[in-house]
Amino acid sequence: MPKTKLLLASLAAASAFAAIPLTASAAIGLYVDIAPPPPRHEAVPAPRPGYVWDQGYWDRRDGRYVWVKGHWIHERHGMHWHPSHWAKRDGRWELERGNWSHEG
């Protein structure tokens, strides 16, 4: 009997986690009508082995632009880092978040 209860509890827990969309926030685009301010000048530090520099960018939080400072991120061998940036499309501004792509 205890094994049956443990199995049922495990199945219930697993199904609860399966129902949570873990990657949903990554697919949400951010579009605004107001252009971001010009990028701030940040001194780029000297290269650091095993890391790539992620430049600073303007993010949109609580209805206003907030500067996110540049920082180091672990490099991924065989991949290229594309930093976050704003692009104008169809008269609106879209934040394209930083991401990795395969070199090639």
Distance bins in CASP14 RR format, pairs under 12 A and 6 or more apart:
PFRMAT RR
TARGET T0000
AUTHOR 0000-0000-0000
RMODE 2
METHOD distances of the structure
MODEL  1
1 7 0 0 0 0 0 1 0 0 0 0 0
1 8 0 0 0 0 0 1 0 0 0 0 0
2 8 0 0 0 0 0 1 0 0 0 0 0
2 9 0 0 0 0 0 1 0 0 0 0 0
3 9 0 0 0 0 0 1 0 0 0 0 0
3 10 0 0 0 0 0 1 0 0 0 0 0
4 10 0 0 0 0 0 1 0 0 0 0 0
4 11 0 0 0 0 0 1 0 0 0 0 0
5 11 0 0 0 0 0 1 0 0 0 0 0
5 12 0 0 0 0 0 1 0 0 0 0 0
6 12 0 0 0 0 0 1 0 0 0 0 0
6 13 0 0 0 0 0 1 0 0 0 0 0
7 13 0 0 0 0 0 1 0 0 0 0 0
7 14 0 0 0 0 0 1 0 0 0 0 0
8 14 0 0 0 0 0 1 0 0 0 0 0
8 15 0 0 0 0 0 1 0 0 0 0 0
9 15 0 0 0 0 0 1 0 0 0 0 0
9 16 0 0 0 0 0 1 0 0 0 0 0
10 16 0 0 0 0 0 1 0 0 0 0 0
10 17 0 0 0 0 0 1 0 0 0 0 0
11 17 0 0 0 0 0 1 0 0 0 0 0
11 18 0 0 0 0 0 1 0 0 0 0 0
12 18 0 0 0 0 0 1 0 0 0 0 0
12 19 0 0 0 0 0 1 0 0 0 0 0
13 19 0 0 0 0 0 1 0 0 0 0 0
13 20 0 0 0 0 0 1 0 0 0 0 0
14 20 0 0 0 0 0 1 0 0 0 0 0
21 27 0 0 0 0 1 0 0 0 0 0 0
21 28 0 0 0 0 0 1 0 0 0 0 0
25 97 0 0 0 0 0 1 0 0 0 0 0
26 97 0 0 0 0 1 0 0 0 0 0 0
26 98 0 0 0 0 0 1 0 0 0 0 0
26 99 0 0 0 0 1 0 0 0 0 0 0
27 97 0 0 0 0 0 1 0 0 0 0 0
28 60 0 0 0 0 0 1 0 0 0 0 0
28 94 0 0 0 0 0 1 0 0 0 0 0
28 95 0 0 0 0 0 1 0 0 0 0 0
28 97 0 0 0 0 1 0 0 0 0 0 0
29 60 0 0 0 0 0 1 0 0 0 0 0
29 86 0 0 0 0 0 1 0 0 0 0 0
29 87 0 0 0 0 0 1 0 0 0 0 0
29 89 0 0 0 0 0 1 0 0 0 0 0
29 92 0 0 0 0 0 1 0 0 0 0 0
29 93 0 0 0 0 0 1 0 0 0 0 0
29 94 1 0 0 1 0 0 0 0 0 0 0
29 95 1 0 0 1 0 0 0 0 0 0 0
29 96 0 0 0 0 1 0 0 0 0 0 0
29 97 0 0 0 0 1 0 0 0 0 0 0
30 36 0 0 0 0 0 1 0 0 0 0 0
30 57 0 0 0 0 0 1 0 0 0 0 0
30 58 0 0 0 0 0 1 0 0 0 0 0
30 59 0 0 0 0 1 0 0 0 0 0 0
30 60 1 0 1 0 0 0 0 0 0 0 0
30 61 0 0 0 0 0 1 0 0 0 0 0
30 63 0 0 0 0 0 1 0 0 0 0 0
30 65 0 0 0 0 0 1 0 0 0 0 0
30 84 0 0 0 0 0 1 0 0 0 0 0
30 86 0 0 0 0 1 0 0 0 0 0 0
30 87 0 0 0 0 0 1 0 0 0 0 0
30 89 0 0 0 0 0 1 0 0 0 0 0
30 92 0 0 0 0 0 1 0 0 0 0 0
30 93 0 0 0 0 1 0 0 0 0 0 0
30 94 1 0 0 1 0 0 0 0 0 0 0
30 95 1 0 1 0 0 0 0 0 0 0 0
30 96 0 0 0 0 1 0 0 0 0 0 0
30 97 0 0 0 0 1 0 0 0 0 0 0
31 60 0 0 0 0 1 0 0 0 0 0 0
31 86 0 0 0 0 0 1 0 0 0 0 0
31 87 0 0 0 0 0 1 0 0 0 0 0
31 88 0 0 0 0 0 1 0 0 0 0 0
31 89 0 0 0 0 1 0 0 0 0 0 0
31 90 0 0 0 0 1 0 0 0 0 0 0
31 91 0 0 0 0 1 0 0 0 0 0 0
31 92 1 0 1 0 0 0 0 0 0 0 0
31 93 1 0 0 1 0 0 0 0 0 0 0
31 94 1 0 1 0 0 0 0 0 0 0 0
31 95 0 0 0 0 1 0 0 0 0 0 0
31 96 0 0 0 0 0 1 0 0 0 0 0
32 58 0 0 0 0 0 1 0 0 0 0 0
32 59 0 0 0 0 0 1 0 0 0 0 0
32 60 1 0 0 1 0 0 0 0 0 0 0
32 61 0 0 0 0 0 1 0 0 0 0 0
32 63 0 0 0 0 1 0 0 0 0 0 0
32 64 0 0 0 0 0 1 0 0 0 0 0
32 65 0 0 0 0 1 0 0 0 0 0 0
32 86 0 0 0 0 1 0 0 0 0 0 0
32 87 0 0 0 0 0 1 0 0 0 0 0
32 88 0 0 0 0 0 1 0 0 0 0 0
32 89 0 0 0 0 0 1 0 0 0 0 0
32 91 0 0 0 0 0 1 0 0 0 0 0
32 92 1 0 0 1 0 0 0 0 0 0 0
32 93 1 0 1 0 0 0 0 0 0 0 0
32 94 0 0 0 0 1 0 0 0 0 0 0
32 95 0 0 0 0 1 0 0 0 0 0 0
33 60 0 0 0 0 0 1 0 0 0 0 0
33 63 0 0 0 0 0 1 0 0 0 0 0
33 88 0 0 0 0 0 1 0 0 0 0 0
33 89 0 0 0 0 0 1 0 0 0 0 0
33 90 0 0 0 0 0 1 0 0 0 0 0
33 91 1 0 0 1 0 0 0 0 0 0 0
33 92 1 0 1 0 0 0 0 0 0 0 0
33 93 1 0 0 1 0 0 0 0 0 0 0
33 94 0 0 0 0 0 1 0 0 0 0 0
34 58 0 0 0 0 0 1 0 0 0 0 0
34 60 0 0 0 0 1 0 0 0 0 0 0
34 63 0 0 0 0 1 0 0 0 0 0 0
34 64 0 0 0 0 1 0 0 0 0 0 0
34 65 0 0 0 0 1 0 0 0 0 0 0
34 86 0 0 0 0 0 1 0 0 0 0 0
34 88 0 0 0 0 0 1 0 0 0 0 0
34 91 0 0 0 0 0 1 0 0 0 0 0
34 92 0 0 0 0 1 0 0 0 0 0 0
34 93 1 0 0 1 0 0 0 0 0 0 0
35 58 0 0 0 0 1 0 0 0 0 0 0
35 60 0 0 0 0 0 1 0 0 0 0 0
35 65 0 0 0 0 1 0 0 0 0 0 0
35 86 1 0 0 1 0 0 0 0 0 0 0
35 87 0 0 0 0 0 1 0 0 0 0 0
35 88 1 0 0 1 0 0 0 0 0 0 0
35 91 0 0 0 0 1 0 0 0 0 0 0
35 92 0 0 0 0 1 0 0 0 0 0 0
35 93 1 0 1 0 0 0 0 0 0 0 0
35 94 0 0 0 0 0 1 0 0 0 0 0
35 95 0 0 0 0 0 1 0 0 0 0 0
36 56 0 0 0 0 0 1 0 0 0 0 0
36 57 0 0 0 0 1 0 0 0 0 0 0
36 58 1 0 1 0 0 0 0 0 0 0 0
36 59 0 0 0 0 1 0 0 0 0 0 0
36 60 1 0 0 1 0 0 0 0 0 0 0
36 64 0 0 0 0 0 1 0 0 0 0 0
36 65 1 0 1 0 0 0 0 0 0 0 0
36 66 0 0 0 0 0 1 0 0 0 0 0
36 67 0 0 0 0 1 0 0 0 0 0 0
36 68 0 0 0 0 0 1 0 0 0 0 0
36 84 0 0 0 0 0 1 0 0 0 0 0
36 85 0 0 0 0 1 0 0 0 0 0 0
36 86 1 0 1 0 0 0 0 0 0 0 0
36 87 0 0 0 0 0 1 0 0 0 0 0
36 88 0 0 0 0 0 1 0 0 0 0 0
36 92 0 0 0 0 0 1 0 0 0 0 0
36 93 1 0 0 1 0 0 0 0 0 0 0
36 94 0 0 0 0 0 1 0 0 0 0 0
36 95 0 0 0 0 1 0 0 0 0 0 0
36 96 0 0 0 0 0 1 0 0 0 0 0
37 57 0 0 0 0 0 1 0 0 0 0 0
37 58 1 0 0 1 0 0 0 0 0 0 0
37 59 0 0 0 0 0 1 0 0 0 0 0
37 60 0 0 0 0 0 1 0 0 0 0 0
37 64 0 0 0 0 0 1 0 0 0 0 0
37 65 1 0 1 0 0 0 0 0 0 0 0
37 66 0 0 0 0 0 1 0 0 0 0 0
37 67 0 0 0 0 1 0 0 0 0 0 0
37 86 0 0 0 0 1 0 0 0 0 0 0
37 93 0 0 0 0 0 1 0 0 0 0 0
38 57 0 0 0 0 0 1 0 0 0 0 0
38 58 0 0 0 0 1 0 0 0 0 0 0
38 65 0 0 0 0 0 1 0 0 0 0 0
38 67 0 0 0 0 0 1 0 0 0 0 0
38 86 0 0 0 0 0 1 0 0 0 0 0
39 55 1 0 0 1 0 0 0 0 0 0 0
39 56 1 0 0 1 0 0 0 0 0 0 0
39 57 1 0 0 1 0 0 0 0 0 0 0
39 58 1 0 0 1 0 0 0 0 0 0 0
39 65 0 0 0 0 0 1 0 0 0 0 0
39 67 0 0 0 0 1 0 0 0 0 0 0
39 68 0 0 0 0 0 1 0 0 0 0 0
39 69 0 0 0 0 0 1 0 0 0 0 0
39 70 0 0 0 0 0 1 0 0 0 0 0
39 83 0 0 0 0 0 1 0 0 0 0 0
39 84 0 0 0 0 0 1 0 0 0 0 0
39 85 0 0 0 0 1 0 0 0 0 0 0
39 86 0 0 0 0 1 0 0 0 0 0 0
40 55 0 0 0 0 1 0 0 0 0 0 0
40 56 1 0 0 1 0 0 0 0 0 0 0
40 57 0 0 0 0 1 0 0 0 0 0 0
40 58 0 0 0 0 1 0 0 0 0 0 0
40 65 0 0 0 0 0 1 0 0 0 0 0
40 66 0 0 0 0 0 1 0 0 0 0 0
40 67 1 0 1 0 0 0 0 0 0 0 0
40 68 0 0 0 0 0 1 0 0 0 0 0
40 69 0 0 0 0 1 0 0 0 0 0 0
40 70 0 0 0 0 1 0 0 0 0 0 0
41 55 0 0 0 0 0 1 0 0 0 0 0
41 56 0 0 0 0 0 1 0 0 0 0 0
41 67 0 0 0 0 0 1 0 0 0 0 0
41 69 0 0 0 0 0 1 0 0 0 0 0
41 70 0 0 0 0 0 1 0 0 0 0 0
42 53 0 0 0 0 1 0 0 0 0 0 0
42 54 0 0 0 0 0 1 0 0 0 0 0
42 55 1 0 0 1 0 0 0 0 0 0 0
42 56 1 0 0 1 0 0 0 0 0 0 0
42 57 0 0 0 0 0 1 0 0 0 0 0
42 67 0 0 0 0 1 0 0 0 0 0 0
42 68 0 0 0 0 0 1 0 0 0 0 0
42 69 1 0 0 1 0 0 0 0 0 0 0
42 70 1 0 1 0 0 0 0 0 0 0 0
42 71 0 0 0 0 0 1 0 0 0 0 0
42 83 0 0 0 0 0 1 0 0 0 0 0
43 53 0 0 0 0 0 1 0 0 0 0 0
43 55 0 0 0 0 0 1 0 0 0 0 0
43 56 0 0 0 0 0 1 0 0 0 0 0
43 69 0 0 0 0 0 1 0 0 0 0 0
43 70 0 0 0 0 0 1 0 0 0 0 0
44 52 0 0 0 0 0 1 0 0 0 0 0
44 53 1 0 1 0 0 0 0 0 0 0 0
44 54 0 0 0 0 0 1 0 0 0 0 0
44 55 1 0 0 1 0 0 0 0 0 0 0
44 56 0 0 0 0 0 1 0 0 0 0 0
44 69 0 0 0 0 0 1 0 0 0 0 0
44 70 0 0 0 0 1 0 0 0 0 0 0
44 71 0 0 0 0 0 1 0 0 0 0 0
44 72 0 0 0 0 0 1 0 0 0 0 0
44 83 0 0 0 0 0 1 0 0 0 0 0
45 51 0 0 0 0 1 0 0 0 0 0 0
45 52 0 0 0 0 0 1 0 0 0 0 0
45 53 1 0 0 1 0 0 0 0 0 0 0
45 54 0 0 0 0 0 1 0 0 0 0 0
45 55 0 0 0 0 0 1 0 0 0 0 0
45 69 0 0 0 0 0 1 0 0 0 0 0
45 70 0 0 0 0 1 0 0 0 0 0 0
45 71 0 0 0 0 1 0 0 0 0 0 0
45 72 1 0 0 1 0 0 0 0 0 0 0
46 53 0 0 0 0 1 0 0 0 0 0 0
46 72 0 0 0 0 0 1 0 0 0 0 0
47 53 0 0 0 0 1 0 0 0 0 0 0
47 72 0 0 0 0 0 1 0 0 0 0 0
47 75 0 0 0 0 0 1 0 0 0 0 0
48 54 0 0 0 0 0 1 0 0 0 0 0
48 71 0 0 0 0 0 1 0 0 0 0 0
48 72 1 0 1 0 0 0 0 0 0 0 0
48 73 0 0 0 0 0 1 0 0 0 0 0
48 74 0 0 0 0 0 1 0 0 0 0 0
48 75 0 0 0 0 1 0 0 0 0 0 0
49 72 0 0 0 0 0 1 0 0 0 0 0
49 74 0 0 0 0 0 1 0 0 0 0 0
49 75 0 0 0 0 1 0 0 0 0 0 0
50 72 0 0 0 0 1 0 0 0 0 0 0
50 73 0 0 0 0 1 0 0 0 0 0 0
50 74 1 0 0 1 0 0 0 0 0 0 0
50 75 1 0 1 0 0 0 0 0 0 0 0
50 76 0 0 0 0 1 0 0 0 0 0 0
50 77 0 0 0 0 1 0 0 0 0 0 0
50 81 0 0 0 0 0 1 0 0 0 0 0
51 70 0 0 0 0 0 1 0 0 0 0 0
51 71 0 0 0 0 1 0 0 0 0 0 0
51 72 1 0 1 0 0 0 0 0 0 0 0
51 73 1 0 0 1 0 0 0 0 0 0 0
51 74 1 0 0 1 0 0 0 0 0 0 0
51 75 1 0 1 0 0 0 0 0 0 0 0
51 76 0 0 0 0 0 1 0 0 0 0 0
51 81 0 0 0 0 0 1 0 0 0 0 0
52 70 0 0 0 0 0 1 0 0 0 0 0
52 71 0 0 0 0 0 1 0 0 0 0 0
52 72 1 0 0 1 0 0 0 0 0 0 0
52 73 1 0 1 0 0 0 0 0 0 0 0
52 74 0 0 0 0 1 0 0 0 0 0 0
52 75 1 0 1 0 0 0 0 0 0 0 0
52 76 0 0 0 0 1 0 0 0 0 0 0
52 77 0 0 0 0 0 1 0 0 0 0 0
52 78 0 0 0 0 0 1 0 0 0 0 0
52 79 0 0 0 0 1 0 0 0 0 0 0
52 80 0 0 0 0 1 0 0 0 0 0 0
52 81 1 0 1 0 0 0 0 0 0 0 0
52 82 0 0 0 0 0 1 0 0 0 0 0
52 83 0 0 0 0 1 0 0 0 0 0 0
52 98 0 0 0 0 0 1 0 0 0 0 0
52 100 0 0 0 0 1 0 0 0 0 0 0
53 69 0 0 0 0 0 1 0 0 0 0 0
53 70 1 0 0 1 0 0 0 0 0 0 0
53 71 1 0 0 1 0 0 0 0 0 0 0
53 72 1 0 0 1 0 0 0 0 0 0 0
53 73 0 0 0 0 1 0 0 0 0 0 0
53 74 0 0 0 0 0 1 0 0 0 0 0
53 75 0 0 0 0 0 1 0 0 0 0 0
53 81 0 0 0 0 1 0 0 0 0 0 0
53 83 0 0 0 0 1 0 0 0 0 0 0
54 68 0 0 0 0 1 0 0 0 0 0 0
54 69 0 0 0 0 1 0 0 0 0 0 0
54 70 1 0 1 0 0 0 0 0 0 0 0
54 71 1 0 1 0 0 0 0 0 0 0 0
54 72 1 0 0 1 0 0 0 0 0 0 0
54 73 1 0 1 0 0 0 0 0 0 0 0
54 74 0 0 0 0 0 1 0 0 0 0 0
54 75 0 0 0 0 0 1 0 0 0 0 0
54 81 1 0 0 1 0 0 0 0 0 0 0
54 82 0 0 0 0 1 0 0 0 0 0 0
54 83 1 0 1 0 0 0 0 0 0 0 0
54 84 1 0 0 1 0 0 0 0 0 0 0
54 85 0 0 0 0 0 1 0 0 0 0 0
54 97 0 0 0 0 0 1 0 0 0 0 0
54 98 1 0 0 1 0 0 0 0 0 0 0
54 99 0 0 0 0 0 1 0 0 0 0 0
54 100 0 0 0 0 0 1 0 0 0 0 0
55 67 0 0 0 0 0 1 0 0 0 0 0
55 68 0 0 0 0 1 0 0 0 0 0 0
55 69 0 0 0 0 1 0 0 0 0 0 0
55 70 1 0 1 0 0 0 0 0 0 0 0
55 71 0 0 0 0 1 0 0 0 0 0 0
55 72 0 0 0 0 0 1 0 0 0 0 0
55 73 0 0 0 0 0 1 0 0 0 0 0
55 81 0 0 0 0 1 0 0 0 0 0 0
55 82 0 0 0 0 0 1 0 0 0 0 0
55 83 1 0 1 0 0 0 0 0 0 0 0
55 84 0 0 0 0 1 0 0 0 0 0 0
55 85 0 0 0 0 1 0 0 0 0 0 0
55 98 0 0 0 0 1 0 0 0 0 0 0
56 66 0 0 0 0 0 1 0 0 0 0 0
56 67 1 0 0 1 0 0 0 0 0 0 0
56 68 1 0 1 0 0 0 0 0 0 0 0
56 69 1 0 1 0 0 0 0 0 0 0 0
56 70 1 1 0 0 0 0 0 0 0 0 0
56 71 1 0 0 1 0 0 0 0 0 0 0
56 72 0 0 0 0 0 1 0 0 0 0 0
56 73 0 0 0 0 0 1 0 0 0 0 0
56 83 1 0 0 1 0 0 0 0 0 0 0
56 84 1 0 0 1 0 0 0 0 0 0 0
56 85 0 0 0 0 1 0 0 0 0 0 0
56 86 0 0 0 0 0 1 0 0 0 0 0
56 98 0 0 0 0 0 1 0 0 0 0 0
57 65 0 0 0 0 1 0 0 0 0 0 0
57 66 0 0 0 0 1 0 0 0 0 0 0
57 67 1 0 0 1 0 0 0 0 0 0 0
57 68 1 0 1 0 0 0 0 0 0 0 0
57 69 0 0 0 0 1 0 0 0 0 0 0
57 70 1 0 0 1 0 0 0 0 0 0 0
57 71 0 0 0 0 0 1 0 0 0 0 0
57 82 0 0 0 0 0 1 0 0 0 0 0
57 83 1 0 0 1 0 0 0 0 0 0 0
57 84 1 0 1 0 0 0 0 0 0 0 0
57 85 1 0 0 1 0 0 0 0 0 0 0
57 86 1 0 0 1 0 0 0 0 0 0 0
57 87 0 0 0 0 0 1 0 0 0 0 0
57 95 0 0 0 0 1 0 0 0 0 0 0
57 96 0 0 0 0 1 0 0 0 0 0 0
57 97 0 0 0 0 1 0 0 0 0 0 0
57 98 0 0 0 0 1 0 0 0 0 0 0
58 64 0 0 0 0 1 0 0 0 0 0 0
58 65 1 0 1 0 0 0 0 0 0 0 0
58 66 1 0 0 1 0 0 0 0 0 0 0
58 67 1 0 0 1 0 0 0 0 0 0 0
58 68 1 0 0 1 0 0 0 0 0 0 0
58 69 0 0 0 0 0 1 0 0 0 0 0
58 70 0 0 0 0 0 1 0 0 0 0 0
58 84 0 0 0 0 1 0 0 0 0 0 0
58 85 0 0 0 0 1 0 0 0 0 0 0
58 86 1 0 0 1 0 0 0 0 0 0 0
58 93 0 0 0 0 1 0 0 0 0 0 0
58 95 0 0 0 0 1 0 0 0 0 0 0
59 65 1 0 0 1 0 0 0 0 0 0 0
59 66 1 0 1 0 0 0 0 0 0 0 0
59 67 1 0 0 1 0 0 0 0 0 0 0
59 68 1 0 1 0 0 0 0 0 0 0 0
59 69 0 0 0 0 0 1 0 0 0 0 0
59 70 0 0 0 0 0 1 0 0 0 0 0
59 84 1 0 0 1 0 0 0 0 0 0 0
59 85 0 0 0 0 0 1 0 0 0 0 0
59 86 0 0 0 0 1 0 0 0 0 0 0
59 95 1 0 0 1 0 0 0 0 0 0 0
59 96 0 0 0 0 0 1 0 0 0 0 0
59 97 0 0 0 0 1 0 0 0 0 0 0
59 98 0 0 0 0 0 1 0 0 0 0 0
60 66 1 0 0 1 0 0 0 0 0 0 0
60 67 0 0 0 0 0 1 0 0 0 0 0
60 68 0 0 0 0 0 1 0 0 0 0 0
60 84 0 0 0 0 0 1 0 0 0 0 0
60 86 0 0 0 0 1 0 0 0 0 0 0
60 93 0 0 0 0 1 0 0 0 0 0 0
60 94 0 0 0 0 0 1 0 0 0 0 0
60 95 1 0 0 1 0 0 0 0 0 0 0
60 97 0 0 0 0 0 1 0 0 0 0 0
61 67 0 0 0 0 0 1 0 0 0 0 0
61 68 0 0 0 0 1 0 0 0 0 0 0
61 95 0 0 0 0 0 1 0 0 0 0 0
65 86 0 0 0 0 1 0 0 0 0 0 0
65 93 0 0 0 0 0 1 0 0 0 0 0
65 95 0 0 0 0 0 1 0 0 0 0 0
66 95 0 0 0 0 0 1 0 0 0 0 0
67 84 0 0 0 0 0 1 0 0 0 0 0
68 83 0 0 0 0 0 1 0 0 0 0 0
68 84 1 0 0 1 0 0 0 0 0 0 0
68 85 0 0 0 0 0 1 0 0 0 0 0
68 95 0 0 0 0 0 1 0 0 0 0 0
68 97 0 0 0 0 0 1 0 0 0 0 0
68 98 0 0 0 0 0 1 0 0 0 0 0
69 84 0 0 0 0 0 1 0 0 0 0 0
70 83 0 0 0 0 1 0 0 0 0 0 0
70 84 0 0 0 0 1 0 0 0 0 0 0
70 98 0 0 0 0 0 1 0 0 0 0 0
71 81 0 0 0 0 0 1 0 0 0 0 0
71 83 0 0 0 0 0 1 0 0 0 0 0
71 84 0 0 0 0 0 1 0 0 0 0 0
72 81 0 0 0 0 0 1 0 0 0 0 0
73 79 0 0 0 0 0 1 0 0 0 0 0
73 81 1 0 0 1 0 0 0 0 0 0 0
73 82 0 0 0 0 0 1 0 0 0 0 0
73 83 0 0 0 0 1 0 0 0 0 0 0
73 84 0 0 0 0 0 1 0 0 0 0 0
73 98 0 0 0 0 1 0 0 0 0 0 0
73 99 0 0 0 0 0 1 0 0 0 0 0
73 100 0 0 0 0 1 0 0 0 0 0 0
74 81 0 0 0 0 0 1 0 0 0 0 0
74 100 0 0 0 0 0 1 0 0 0 0 0
75 81 1 0 0 1 0 0 0 0 0 0 0
75 100 0 0 0 0 1 0 0 0 0 0 0
75 103 0 0 0 0 0 1 0 0 0 0 0
76 99 0 0 0 0 0 1 0 0 0 0 0
76 100 1 0 1 0 0 0 0 0 0 0 0
76 101 0 0 0 0 0 1 0 0 0 0 0
76 102 0 0 0 0 1 0 0 0 0 0 0
76 103 0 0 0 0 1 0 0 0 0 0 0
77 100 0 0 0 0 0 1 0 0 0 0 0
77 102 0 0 0 0 0 1 0 0 0 0 0
77 103 0 0 0 0 1 0 0 0 0 0 0
78 100 0 0 0 0 1 0 0 0 0 0 0
78 101 0 0 0 0 1 0 0 0 0 0 0
78 102 1 0 0 1 0 0 0 0 0 0 0
78 103 1 0 1 0 0 0 0 0 0 0 0
78 104 0 0 0 0 1 0 0 0 0 0 0
79 99 0 0 0 0 1 0 0 0 0 0 0
79 100 1 0 1 0 0 0 0 0 0 0 0
79 101 1 0 0 1 0 0 0 0 0 0 0
79 102 1 0 1 0 0 0 0 0 0 0 0
79 103 1 0 0 1 0 0 0 0 0 0 0
79 104 0 0 0 0 1 0 0 0 0 0 0
80 98 0 0 0 0 0 1 0 0 0 0 0
80 99 0 0 0 0 1 0 0 0 0 0 0
80 100 1 0 0 1 0 0 0 0 0 0 0
80 101 1 0 1 0 0 0 0 0 0 0 0
80 102 1 0 0 1 0 0 0 0 0 0 0
80 103 1 0 1 0 0 0 0 0 0 0 0
80 104 0 0 0 0 1 0 0 0 0 0 0
81 97 0 0 0 0 0 1 0 0 0 0 0
81 98 1 0 0 1 0 0 0 0 0 0 0
81 99 1 0 0 1 0 0 0 0 0 0 0
81 100 1 0 1 0 0 0 0 0 0 0 0
81 101 0 0 0 0 1 0 0 0 0 0 0
81 102 0 0 0 0 0 1 0 0 0 0 0
81 103 0 0 0 0 0 1 0 0 0 0 0
82 96 1 0 0 1 0 0 0 0 0 0 0
82 97 0 0 0 0 1 0 0 0 0 0 0
82 98 1 0 1 0 0 0 0 0 0 0 0
82 99 1 0 1 0 0 0 0 0 0 0 0
82 100 1 0 0 1 0 0 0 0 0 0 0
82 101 1 0 0 1 0 0 0 0 0 0 0
82 102 0 0 0 0 0 1 0 0 0 0 0
82 103 0 0 0 0 0 1 0 0 0 0 0
83 95 0 0 0 0 0 1 0 0 0 0 0
83 96 0 0 0 0 1 0 0 0 0 0 0
83 97 0 0 0 0 1 0 0 0 0 0 0
83 98 1 0 1 0 0 0 0 0 0 0 0
83 99 0 0 0 0 1 0 0 0 0 0 0
83 100 0 0 0 0 0 1 0 0 0 0 0
84 94 0 0 0 0 0 1 0 0 0 0 0
84 95 1 0 0 1 0 0 0 0 0 0 0
84 96 1 0 0 1 0 0 0 0 0 0 0
84 97 1 0 1 0 0 0 0 0 0 0 0
84 98 1 0 1 0 0 0 0 0 0 0 0
84 99 0 0 0 0 1 0 0 0 0 0 0
85 93 0 0 0 0 0 1 0 0 0 0 0
85 94 0 0 0 0 1 0 0 0 0 0 0
85 95 1 0 0 1 0 0 0 0 0 0 0
85 96 1 0 1 0 0 0 0 0 0 0 0
85 97 0 0 0 0 1 0 0 0 0 0 0
85 98 1 0 0 1 0 0 0 0 0 0 0
85 99 0 0 0 0 0 1 0 0 0 0 0
86 92 0 0 0 0 0 1 0 0 0 0 0
86 93 1 0 1 0 0 0 0 0 0 0 0
86 94 1 0 0 1 0 0 0 0 0 0 0
86 95 1 0 1 0 0 0 0 0 0 0 0
86 96 1 0 0 1 0 0 0 0 0 0 0
86 97 0 0 0 0 0 1 0 0 0 0 0
86 98 0 0 0 0 0 1 0 0 0 0 0
87 93 1 0 0 1 0 0 0 0 0 0 0
87 94 1 0 1 0 0 0 0 0 0 0 0
87 95 0 0 0 0 1 0 0 0 0 0 0
87 96 1 0 1 0 0 0 0 0 0 0 0
87 97 0 0 0 0 0 1 0 0 0 0 0
88 94 1 0 0 1 0 0 0 0 0 0 0
88 95 0 0 0 0 0 1 0 0 0 0 0
88 96 0 0 0 0 0 1 0 0 0 0 0
89 95 0 0 0 0 0 1 0 0 0 0 0
89 96 0 0 0 0 1 0 0 0 0 0 0
END
